[in-house]
Amino acid sequence: MKDIHDNCGVFGIFSDAPCVLDIYQGIDFLQHRGQEYCGIAVFGDHIRQVTHHGKVSTSFTDKDIEYLTGSRGIGHVSLWERQPMTWQSKLGEISVAFSGNVMNAEKLINQMKRKGQAFYRSYNTELIAKIIMEAPDIVSGLTDLTRKIKGAYSLVALTADGIYAARDIYGFRPLILGRDENRFVVCSESRALQNMEMEVVRDVRPGEIVLINGKGFQTMKQVRSPRRAHCAFEWAYTASIDSVIDGLSVQGARNSLGQSLAQRDIDEGDTRIDVVAPVPMSGIGHALGYHQRSGLPYQEVFLYNRYADRSYTQSTQAAREKMAKRKLSVLRYAVEGKRILICDDSIVRGTQILNKVRDLKKAGAKEVHVRIACPPLMYPCDFGISTRSREELAARHFFKSGDIGSLKKQRELEVWIAKEIDADSVKYNSVESFVKALGIPKKDLCLKCFDGVCPFKEEKKSSLLDRKR
Ligand code: SF4
């Protein structure tokens, strides 16, 4: 099984004025979705493109900004590859950027190679663009993607007609439209729109193909969506706390997940705690929710170094560990002699939470209890989030073969993992309590990294059942 996949953010704009600074600002607001590469393509008299290895704010130069002339364009931030990519084709110039992962990329690329297509680097983006460019027009090409690609994508394509935006038929990755008087925008998360003082219009629907030009947003085609499979991890971790995804506020979702953890402790009479604290930054919403439901005091116990990158999106283990150490320091005065309960979004390998528990105990904490908003991570993600290989996942070391299956088994895991990370207790939300807290029907969510159920296979199963009926 492959180890790591893309983790990206996309942005597209049609404006009545030069747009490069808007794109720069837009992708800067999406930087949390990937920090290794960034890129911008604009359409003036032709497409001009600049990509960098690095973050938006430290990579683009004055010369780049001067060079990127045009009033429509797209931008991208990524953990794994340089995008956008631009081609000359029978459909004219086209530049494509996407967020997601193509699971059957190797098979499709081999098929296309046998038909004489050449690939520069066999990137997912290249495959997507070539499928589009083989078609008689862009909308047919984007429609072909929905048939040919097994996986997840939210994409933007810059052409002479305007910007095309498309979301896969399951709606794994977010994509949202916004506008003001002079600008029409599509992007991965609503935070970019809010911070650019634009009005949020709506989410792009799963299977929808939208053209953005001077007339605004036009739905060019709506491909049938067999079911929704929005990535549940977006609300728990990936998305920014100030975003609203598919109608659900990220902050509200995290609060609710924290409240669910607190309710379990209340029900189990497990409330001998002095302080509730977040693991910054993604644990903040969860800890606030825990505090609200339990009424226990909320207190920061870690000082966040805002100049360090998020360790999750570093591309090597060594870089992640080094960054994790730089990221948080303990506020000794807040922890000495106290029973601390810390909230975080998930446990991946367990090394980071182990270090935090040890740091708190070294600073004098009497007890450290850990509460995790997501259910145990049991499977890697195939749809564009880097949740690591199966062997690297901490919960998999306990459940070497087989799944959690029951709450009793989850509790056995919690006892085991508490010992592994030196904590006095560990509790996760179960899949059921997690879904209930989000308030989105289970059938509309992807939960594959928790329960191993692939939305495609579920779809096949239900179609077969439908036919039998
Ligand atoms: S497998 Fe997990 S991380 Fe990947 S899309 Fe599904 S819920 Fe999100």
Residues whose N, C-alpha, C, O or C-beta is under 5 A from the ligand:
A	BS01	SF4	C231 A232 F233 P380 C381 D382 F383 I385 C446 L447 K448 C449
